[in-house]
Amino acid sequence: MTAEQLYEVPTTVVPVGDRPYAAALLRRLGPDVPEFQDRLGGALAGVERLLRTCTRDASDPRVRELTGHLAATGGKRMRPLLVLLAAEFGDPDRAGVDRAAVVAELVHLASLYHDDVVDRAPTRHGAASANALWGNRMAAMGGNWLLARAARMSADLVPDALALNSFTANRIVAGQLRELAGPGPEEDSVGHYFRVTAGKTAALLAMSLGVGAFQSGAPRAVADRLVAYGEELGLAFQIADDLLDLLSPEAFSGKEQGRDLLAGVPSLPVLLARDSSDPDDAELRELLAAGPAAGADWHRRALALFSVSRATVRAQSLMHERLDRARAALDALPPLPARHSLHALCDFVALRTG
């Protein structure tokens, strides 16, 4: 499968009844098993309807508008898809699997509300962010409301799924706090990056797979392997996003090239370049030390240097190492169509960076 074929999917969720990103992506991940594709596609549509209902069931219409904002503006719905794929290793029709998928997305949406407040982000999914529309305090409380809604829904899940959800909420908050605090006095910047990413990104992907497996009654050994896969996939996914920011034109990635670089985000290639002792990276290190204030050509020159930097090559290598670990975690699982899709998802992450 080529990168162009994988990218033939919508970049935002479209109204229920049309084809959301996750369902379109699933068709390209394969395998071409109509019964599997139909079941997962129908389950995704049901999850989308339940999600829209759950994010807009506050009694006050002003609160409904706030809490339903991000769910209505779009998103990839990757986490619900992972829940449903993991449930294939048990009984995918077991009660509560759809609720587990919604819980995973609610926790994700809540984290986006909070991230946008911290980052002062003006947009999300191509629309105005909640903090831009209602202010930071209302947006933060909207995120809290979604977390509370997720907690209420998760109370009906099986004990192992409930425990994993609670543990993950703590990991996400710890990751956000660690990011704000920065590296400790004795902590190297790359190690700090991976600890932050494990909490903010990988933890929720791992949780999605774990709760899907637990809720469907899959064996514990299967659930543990799916969680391990999610941890590695999440780390690789974040590295891929870092690389996309530096290497992919806006026409391909859907966002301004180098936007995170301009904002001073300490992505993995940036951290590796700062720490590099390679003479070929000397100019790039000087540019990063000077920052965007160095002049109008700073951004263009930095992107050009990153395209040939050994730091970029090292980041790509670390991404592939994580993807190899993710694939290895799947090897002992039953050869179901869902395992094929999870393997293909690793290829999708790799192809995103060309």
C-alpha positions in Angstrom: 0.0 0.0 0.0 1.4 3.4 -0.9 1.4 6.6 1.2 -1.0 8.1 -1.4 -3.5 5.3 -0.9 -3.3 5.6 2.9 -3.9 9.3 2.7 -7.1 9.0 0.7 -9.1 9.5 3.9 -10.9 12.5 5.2 -8.9 14.6 7.6 -11.9 15.3 9.9 -14.9 13.4 11.0 -18.0 14.1 8.8 -21.6 13.8 10.0 -22.9 10.4 11.1 -24.3 8.6 8.1 -21.3 9.6 6.0 -17.8 8.1 6.3 -15.7 9.1 9.3 -11.9 9.0 9.1 -11.5 5.9 11.3 -13.9 3.9 9.1 -12.2 5.0 5.9 -8.8 4.3 7.4 -10.0 0.8 8.5 -10.9 0.0 4.9 -7.4 0.8 3.8 -5.7 -1.1 6.6 -7.6 -4.2 5.6 -7.9 -7.1 5.4 -10.5 -7.3 2.6 -12.9 -9.4 4.7 -16.4 -8.1 4.2 -17.9 -9.5 7.4 -15.1 -7.9 9.4 -15.2 -4.6 7.6 -19.0 -4.4 7.9 -19.0 -5.2 11.6 -16.3 -2.7 12.5 -17.9 0.0 10.2 -21.2 -0.5 11.9 -19.7 -0.4 15.3 -17.8 2.8 14.6 -21.0 4.5 13.4 -22.7 3.4 16.6 -19.9 4.7 18.7 -20.0 8.1 16.9 -23.7 8.4 17.7 -23.2 7.5 21.3 -20.3 9.9 21.6 -22.3 12.8 20.2 -25.1 12.1 22.6 -22.8 11.8 25.6 -20.9 15.1 24.9 -24.2 17.0 24.7 -26.3 15.6 27.5 -25.8 18.5 29.9 -29.1 20.1 31.1 -27.8 23.7 30.4 -27.8 24.4 26.6 -24.7 26.7 27.1 -22.8 23.8 28.7 -24.0 21.4 25.9 -22.5 23.7 23.3 -19.2 23.9 25.1 -18.8 20.2 25.9 -20.0 19.0 22.4 -17.8 21.5 20.5 -14.8 19.3 19.8 -16.8 16.1 19.2 -18.8 18.0 16.6 -15.9 19.7 14.8 -14.1 16.4 14.1 -11.2 14.2 14.9 -9.7 10.9 13.7 -11.5 8.6 16.2 -8.3 6.5 16.4 -8.9 5.5 20.0 -12.4 4.1 19.5 -11.1 2.2 16.5 -8.3 0.7 18.6 -10.9 -0.3 21.3 -13.0 -2.1 18.6 -10.0 -3.8 17.0 -8.9 -5.1 20.5 -12.4 -6.3 21.2 -12.1 -8.6 18.1 -9.8 -10.8 20.3 -12.8 -11.5 22.6 -16.5 -11.2 22.0 -16.9 -7.9 20.0 -20.7 -8.0 20.6 -20.3 -8.1 24.4 -22.2 -5.5 26.3 -20.2 -2.3 27.0 -17.7 -2.5 24.2 -19.2 0.6 22.6 -19.2 2.4 25.9 -15.5 1.5 26.4 -14.8 3.1 23.0 -16.7 6.3 23.9 -14.8 6.4 27.3 -11.5 6.3 25.5 -12.5 9.2 23.1 -14.0 11.3 26.0 -10.7 11.1 27.9 -8.9 12.1 24.7 -11.2 15.0 24.0 -10.8 16.2 27.6 -7.0 16.2 27.2 -7.4 18.4 24.0 -9.5 21.0 25.9 -6.8 21.2 28.5 -3.9 21.1 26.0 -5.4 24.0 24.1 -5.7 26.1 27.2 -2.1 25.4 28.2 -0.9 26.1 24.6 -3.2 29.0 24.0 -4.2 27.3 20.8 -6.6 29.3 18.6 -7.8 26.4 16.5 -8.4 22.7 16.7 -9.5 20.4 13.8 -9.7 23.5 11.6 -12.2 25.3 13.8 -11.9 27.7 16.6 -10.8 26.1 19.8 -13.0 26.0 22.9 -10.7 28.4 24.7 -10.8 30.8 21.8 -14.6 30.8 21.9 -15.4 30.7 25.6 -12.1 31.6 27.4 -9.6 29.5 29.3 -11.6 29.0 32.4 -14.7 27.7 30.6 -12.6 25.5 28.3 -10.8 24.0 31.3 -14.1 23.2 33.0 -15.4 21.8 29.7 -12.5 19.4 29.8 -13.2 18.5 33.4 -16.9 17.9 32.5 -15.8 15.4 29.8 -13.5 13.6 32.2 -16.4 13.4 34.7 -18.6 12.0 32.0 -16.0 9.4 31.1 -15.7 8.4 34.8 -19.5 8.0 35.0 -19.6 5.8 31.9 -16.6 3.7 32.9 -18.3 2.8 36.2 -20.3 0.2 34.1 -17.2 -1.4 32.6 -15.7 -4.7 33.8 -13.3 -4.2 36.8 -10.0 -4.6 34.8 -11.2 -2.1 32.2 -12.2 0.3 34.9 -8.9 0.0 36.7 -6.9 0.6 33.5 -9.0 3.7 32.8 -8.4 5.1 36.2 -4.6 4.3 36.0 -4.4 6.0 32.6 -6.1 9.2 33.7 -3.4 9.5 36.3 -0.7 8.9 33.8 -2.1 11.5 31.4 -2.2 14.2 34.1 1.3 13.3 35.3 2.6 13.5 31.7 1.0 17.0 31.3 2.6 18.2 34.5 6.0 16.7 33.6 5.8 18.5 30.3 5.1 21.9 32.0 7.8 21.4 34.6 10.4 20.5 32.0 13.4 18.1 32.6 14.7 17.7 36.1 18.2 18.8 37.2 19.7 15.3 36.5 17.3 14.4 33.6 18.4 14.4 30.0 16.1 16.1 27.5 15.5 13.1 25.3 14.6 10.8 28.3 12.2 13.5 29.5 10.6 13.7 26.0 9.9 9.9 26.1 8.5 10.1 29.6 6.2 12.9 28.6 5.1 11.2 25.4 4.5 7.9 27.3 2.0 9.8 29.6 0.4 12.2 27.1 0.1 10.0 24.0 1.1 6.4 24.4 -0.9 5.8 27.6 -4.2 6.6 26.0 -3.6 4.4 22.9 -2.5 1.5 25.3 -5.6 2.1 27.4 -7.9 2.0 24.4 -6.6 -1.4 23.4 -6.6 -2.7 27.0 -10.2 -1.7 27.8 -11.4 -3.1 24.4 -9.7 -6.5 25.2 -10.9 -6.6 28.8 -14.5 -5.5 28.1 -14.8 -8.1 25.3 -13.6 -10.9 27.6 -10.3 -11.5 25.8 -7.7 -13.5 27.7 -5.4 -11.6 30.0 -2.3 -12.5 28.1 -3.9 -11.1 24.9 -4.8 -7.9 26.7 -1.3 -7.5 28.0 0.2 -7.8 24.5 -2.3 -5.3 23.1 -1.4 -2.8 25.8 2.3 -3.3 25.1 1.6 -2.8 21.4 -0.3 0.4 22.2 2.6 1.8 24.3 5.1 1.4 21.4 2.7 2.6 18.7 1.9 5.7 20.7 5.6 6.6 21.1 6.2 6.0 17.3 3.0 8.0 16.4 4.3 11.1 18.3 7.8 10.8 16.7 6.0 10.6 13.3 4.1 13.8 14.1 7.3 15.5 15.1 8.9 14.5 11.8 5.8 15.5 9.8 6.0 19.0 11.3 9.5 19.4 9.9 9.5 17.5 6.7 6.0 17.6 5.2 4.6 20.4 3.2 1.2 21.8 4.2 -0.5 20.3 1.1 0.4 16.8 2.4 0.1 17.0 6.1 -2.8 19.5 6.4 -0.9 22.0 8.6 1.7 24.6 8.1 5.2 23.1 7.8 7.3 23.8 10.8 4.5 25.3 12.9 5.7 23.4 16.0 9.2 24.5 15.3 8.1 28.2 15.3 6.2 27.7 18.5 9.3 26.3 20.3 7.9 22.8 20.8 10.8 20.5 21.9 10.1 17.8 19.4 12.4 14.8 19.2 14.4 15.9 16.1 14.9 19.3 17.8 16.2 17.8 21.0 18.5 15.4 19.1 19.9 18.3 17.0 20.6 20.4 20.1 22.5 17.4 21.7 24.3 16.5 18.5 28.1 16.7 18.3 28.2 16.1 14.6 30.0 18.9 12.8 27.4 18.7 10.0 24.8 19.8 12.5 26.7 22.9 13.8 24.7 25.4 11.8 21.4 23.9 12.9 22.5 23.9 16.5 23.3 27.6 16.2 20.0 28.4 14.6 18.1 26.5 17.3 20.0 28.4 20.0 19.1 31.7 18.3 15.4 30.9 17.9 12.8 32.5 15.6 13.9 36.0 16.7 17.0 35.5 14.6 15.2 36.8 11.5 12.8 36.2 8.7 14.9 33.5 7.0 15.4 31.5 10.2 12.4 29.3 9.7 13.2 28.5 6.0 16.8 27.7 6.7 16.1 25.6 9.8 13.6 23.4 7.8 16.2 23.0 5.0 18.8 21.9 7.5 16.4 19.5 9.2 15.7 17.8 5.9 19.3 16.6 5.7 20.2 16.5 9.4 21.6 13.4 11.1 19.2 14.3 14.0 16.3 13.7 11.7 17.7 10.4 10.6 18.2 9.4 14.2 14.6 10.3 15.0 13.4 8.2 12.1 15.5 5.3 13.4 14.0 5.6 16.9 10.5 5.7 15.4 11.2 2.5 13.5 12.6 0.8 16.6 9.3 1.5 18.4 7.3 0.2 15.4 9.3 -3.0 15.4 8.6 -3.5 19.1 4.9 -2.9 18.4 4.8 -5.5 15.6 6.7 -8.0 17.9 4.0 -7.6 20.6 1.4 -8.8 18.0 3.3 -11.9 16.9 1.8 -14.3 19.6 -1.8 -13.1 19.0 -4.3 -15.2 17.1 -4.2 -14.5 13.3 -7.4 -12.6 13.2 -8.3 -9.8 10.7 -7.8 -7.4 13.6 -4.2 -8.4 14.0 -3.7 -7.7 10.3 -5.2 -4.2 10.7 -2.9 -3.5 13.7 0.2 -4.6 11.8 -1.0 -2.4 8.9 -1.4 0.5 11.3 2.4 0.3 12.0 3.0 0.6 8.3 0.7 3.6 8.1 2.7 5.4 10.8 5.9 4.7 9.0 4.5 5.8 5.6 3.3 9.1 7.1 6.9 10.3 7.3 7.7 9.1 3.7 
